[in-house]
Amino acid sequence: MRAAFLILALLLLLTGCVYEAGTSEEAAEEIEKPVVTRCPKGMVNDPYPGSCGRYIDLNNNGICDNSE
């Protein structure tokens, strides 16, 4: 019984050690993806008062909704 427990514990330990959550290449691809917004100036997360006359903040977070 004790040997079976040790084998099971060893298997759980080994399977946990070989699992890869992801590679650095996958993370780099996520970073390089362009951000698409509806902002006519191409701004991303444009804070109040905004860079153009089309500032809209319907969710009241201080960032133009068109640039989110």
Backbone hydrogen bonds, N-H to C=O, Kabsch-Sander energy under -0.5 kcal/mol:
donor,donor_aa,acceptor,acceptor_aa,energy
5,F,1,M,-1.8
6,L,2,R,-2.2
7,I,3,A,-2.3
8,L,4,A,-2.4
9,A,5,F,-2.6
10,L,6,L,-2.4
11,L,7,I,-2.5
12,L,8,L,-2.4
13,L,9,A,-2.2
14,L,10,L,-2.6
15,T,11,L,-2.5
16,G,12,L,-1.6
17,C,13,L,-1.4
18,V,14,L,-1.2
19,Y,15,T,-0.5
21,A,19,Y,-0.5
27,A,23,T,-1.6
28,A,24,S,-2.2
29,E,25,E,-2.0
30,E,26,E,-1.6
31,I,27,A,-1.7
32,E,28,A,-1.9
33,K,29,E,-0.7
33,K,30,E,-0.6
37,T,35,V,-0.6
38,R,66,N,-1.7
39,C,66,N,-1.0
42,G,39,C,-1.4
45,N,67,S,-2.0
48,Y,62,G,-1.8
50,G,47,P,-1.7
55,Y,52,C,-0.7
60,N,57,D,-0.9
64,C,46,D,-3.0
65,D,56,I,-3.9
67,S,64,C,-1.3
68,E,65,D,-0.9
